[in-house]
Amino acid sequence: QVQLVESGGGLVQAGNSLRLSCAASGRTSSVSIMGWFRQAPGKAREFVAAIKSSDGFTYYATSVKGRFTISRDNAKNTVYLQMNSLKLEDAAVYYCAARSYFSYGIYSPDDYNYWGQGTQVTVSS
């Protein structure tokens, strides 16, 4: 089992930055990839970014590429999402996700088998 705990959400003005953290515990050695998803009210959960455990390769949704950066601190078993130039449409509950089995899937929530509880990001104008 892997436990994920997100932190760092909050209220931020459009154009400003916020950094989310996701601390993993448990069988973290089994994790092959970690990602961030978000879900706005009335919308489906959507992929934001992911980072592979093996080589640190990163993936981004088109809507956040160039503004968001996913990174990891292996010593702390923590993944970060640095969000810059935030827009109103970035407001959502952000979820950390992890996968503990081999798969080529990256972008679907179904590609992950562990989830955090979510952290709210609110962007004001």
Secondary structure, DSSP 8 states (H G I E B T S, - for coil): -EEEEEE--EEEETT--EEEEEEEEESGGG--EEEEEEE-TTS--EEEEEEETTT--EEE-TTTBTTEEEEEEGGGTEEEEEE-S--GGG-EEEEEEEE-S--S--SSGGG-SEE---EEEEEE-
